[in-house]
């Protein structure tokens, strides 16, 4: 799978899940301890413009409002997330998105392939968070999961130091790739 296909493949299960979320369940917990479903959806919408901007080599600063200030009841959040995933997928299918350096929500330049890999990881991990919260089982292909595991393993300690990941959850080295990715990010793959 080429880099230009990775975001689209990572986004597909999340895109399918968006319309299965019952608005009455927005306060239900997710495997990410700091997010209920509402907060998880807010997180995706809040950071969406920065992730699209990163593909376009545009430094997009997140809004001054907090993630929690997004009002999911004020509009069609499913349509907003659909539009975000479409824009994200389109932006990262451009081969130029994966070359050189870019920014992700701040002034620091980062290698574009690193940022692209972070976007893929964000979609997979938060897609799994949402799926588990609504009782679904998402699926990503092994090539995508292998690349994501390798990238996550290489940056997991830095992610923990930055507060992006929680403490590693031990997962057997023979467990499925998705479970090993989740463990690296501080999630328990057997979360109910």
C-alpha positions as CSV (number, residue, x, y, z in Angstrom):
1,X,0.0,0.0,0.0
2,X,1.4,3.4,-1.0
3,X,1.6,6.3,1.5
4,X,-1.0,8.1,-0.6
5,X,-3.6,5.4,0.2
6,X,-2.9,5.0,3.9
7,X,-5.1,7.8,5.3
8,X,-8.1,6.7,3.1
9,X,-7.7,3.1,4.3
10,X,-7.4,4.2,8.0
11,X,-10.4,6.5,7.7
12,X,-12.9,4.0,6.2
13,X,-13.9,2.2,9.3
14,X,-14.3,5.4,11.2
15,X,-16.4,6.9,8.4
16,X,-18.7,3.9,8.6
17,X,-19.1,4.2,12.4
18,X,-20.0,7.9,12.5
19,X,-23.6,7.3,11.5
20,X,-24.1,4.5,14.0
21,X,-23.6,6.7,17.0
22,X,-26.9,7.3,18.9
23,X,-26.9,10.9,20.1
24,X,-28.4,9.7,23.3
25,X,-25.1,7.8,24.0
26,X,-22.7,10.8,23.7
27,X,-21.9,10.6,27.4
28,X,-20.9,6.9,27.2
29,X,-17.3,6.1,28.0
30,X,-14.6,5.1,25.5
31,X,-11.4,3.2,26.0
32,X,-9.6,6.5,26.1
33,X,-10.0,7.4,29.7
34,X,-10.1,11.2,29.1
35,X,-12.9,11.0,26.4
36,X,-16.5,10.0,26.5
37,X,-18.0,9.7,23.0
38,X,-18.9,13.4,22.9
39,X,-15.3,14.4,23.8
40,X,-13.8,12.0,21.3
41,X,-16.0,13.4,18.5
42,X,-15.1,16.9,19.7
43,X,-11.4,15.9,19.6
44,X,-11.7,14.7,16.0
45,X,-13.5,17.9,14.9
46,X,-11.2,20.2,16.8
47,X,-7.9,18.9,15.3
48,X,-9.3,18.1,11.9
49,X,-8.3,21.4,10.2
50,X,-4.7,21.1,11.5
51,X,-4.4,17.6,10.1
52,X,-5.7,18.7,6.7
53,X,-3.5,21.8,6.8
54,X,-0.4,19.6,7.5
55,X,-1.0,17.7,4.2
56,X,-1.1,21.0,2.4
57,X,2.0,22.3,4.2
58,X,-0.2,25.0,5.8
59,X,0.4,25.8,9.5
60,X,-3.2,25.8,10.8
61,X,-3.4,26.8,14.4
62,X,-6.2,25.1,16.3
63,X,-9.0,27.5,17.4
64,X,-8.7,29.4,20.6
65,X,-11.8,27.7,22.0
66,X,-11.2,24.4,23.8
67,X,-12.1,21.0,22.3
68,X,-15.0,20.8,24.7
69,X,-16.5,24.0,23.4
70,X,-17.7,22.3,20.2
71,X,-21.5,21.9,20.5
72,X,-22.4,18.6,19.0
73,X,-26.1,19.3,19.6
74,X,-26.0,22.6,17.6
75,X,-25.6,21.0,14.2
76,X,-25.1,17.9,12.2
77,X,-21.9,16.6,13.7
78,X,-22.0,13.4,11.6
79,X,-22.0,15.5,8.4
80,X,-19.1,17.7,9.8
81,X,-17.1,14.5,10.6
82,X,-17.9,13.1,7.1
83,X,-16.7,16.4,5.6
84,X,-13.5,16.3,7.7
85,X,-12.7,12.7,6.8
86,X,-13.3,13.5,3.1
87,X,-11.0,16.6,3.3
88,X,-8.4,14.7,5.2
89,X,-8.4,11.8,2.8
90,X,-8.2,14.0,-0.2
91,X,-5.4,16.1,1.2
92,X,-3.2,13.1,2.1
93,X,-3.7,11.4,-1.3
94,X,-1.5,14.1,-2.8
95,X,2.1,12.6,-3.0
96,X,3.4,16.1,-2.1
97,X,1.8,15.7,1.3
98,X,4.2,13.0,2.2
99,X,7.4,14.8,1.1
100,X,9.5,17.4,2.9
101,X,8.4,19.0,6.2
102,X,5.2,20.3,7.5
103,X,3.5,21.7,10.6
104,X,0.8,20.1,12.8
105,X,-1.0,22.7,14.8
106,X,2.0,24.8,15.7
107,X,5.2,26.3,14.4
108,X,7.5,23.3,14.7
109,X,8.5,21.7,11.5
110,X,8.2,17.9,11.4
111,X,9.0,15.4,8.6
112,X,5.9,15.1,6.5
113,X,6.0,11.2,6.5
114,X,6.1,11.3,10.3
115,X,3.0,13.6,10.4
116,X,1.2,11.4,7.8
117,X,1.9,8.4,10.0
118,X,0.6,10.2,13.0
119,X,-2.6,11.0,11.1
120,X,-3.0,7.3,10.2
121,X,-2.4,6.3,13.8
122,X,-4.9,8.9,15.0
123,X,-7.6,7.5,12.7
124,X,-7.0,3.9,13.7
125,X,-6.7,4.4,17.4
126,X,-9.6,6.8,17.7
127,X,-11.6,4.7,15.2
128,X,-11.1,1.8,17.6
129,X,-12.0,3.9,20.6
130,X,-15.3,4.9,18.9
131,X,-16.0,1.4,17.7
132,X,-15.5,-0.2,21.1
133,X,-17.7,2.5,22.7
134,X,-20.6,1.7,20.4
135,X,-20.0,-2.1,20.5
136,X,-18.6,-2.4,17.0
137,X,-15.5,-4.3,15.8
138,X,-13.5,-2.2,13.2
139,X,-11.1,-3.8,10.7
140,X,-8.0,-2.5,9.0
141,X,-5.8,-4.5,6.7
142,X,-2.6,-6.0,7.9
143,X,-0.3,-3.9,5.7
144,X,-1.7,-0.7,7.1
145,X,-1.5,-2.1,10.7
146,X,2.1,-3.2,10.2
147,X,3.2,0.2,9.1
148,X,1.2,1.8,11.9
149,X,2.7,-0.5,14.5
150,X,6.2,0.2,13.3
151,X,5.7,3.9,13.4
152,X,3.9,3.8,16.8
153,X,6.7,1.7,18.3
154,X,9.3,4.1,17.1
155,X,7.6,7.1,18.6
156,X,5.6,5.7,21.6
157,X,8.0,6.9,24.3
158,X,8.0,10.4,22.9
159,X,4.2,10.3,22.7
160,X,4.1,9.3,26.4
161,X,6.4,12.2,27.3
162,X,4.2,14.6,25.4
163,X,1.1,13.2,27.2
164,X,-0.4,12.0,23.9
165,X,-0.2,8.3,25.1
166,X,-0.8,6.8,28.4
167,X,1.4,4.3,30.1
168,X,2.0,1.2,27.9
169,X,-0.4,-1.6,28.5
170,X,1.6,-4.9,28.2
171,X,0.4,-7.0,25.2
172,X,1.8,-10.3,24.1
173,X,4.2,-10.0,21.2
174,X,2.2,-12.6,19.3
175,X,-1.1,-10.7,19.7
176,X,-2.8,-9.1,16.6
177,X,-1.1,-6.0,15.3
178,X,-4.1,-3.8,16.3
179,X,-3.8,-5.0,19.9
180,X,-0.1,-4.2,20.0
181,X,-0.7,-0.7,18.6
182,X,-3.4,-0.1,21.3
183,X,-1.1,-1.3,24.1
184,X,1.7,1.0,22.9
185,X,-0.8,4.0,23.1
186,X,-1.9,3.1,26.6
187,X,-5.1,1.3,25.7
188,X,-6.3,-2.1,26.9
189,X,-7.3,-4.1,23.9
190,X,-9.7,-6.1,26.0
191,X,-11.6,-3.0,27.1
192,X,-15.3,-4.1,27.4
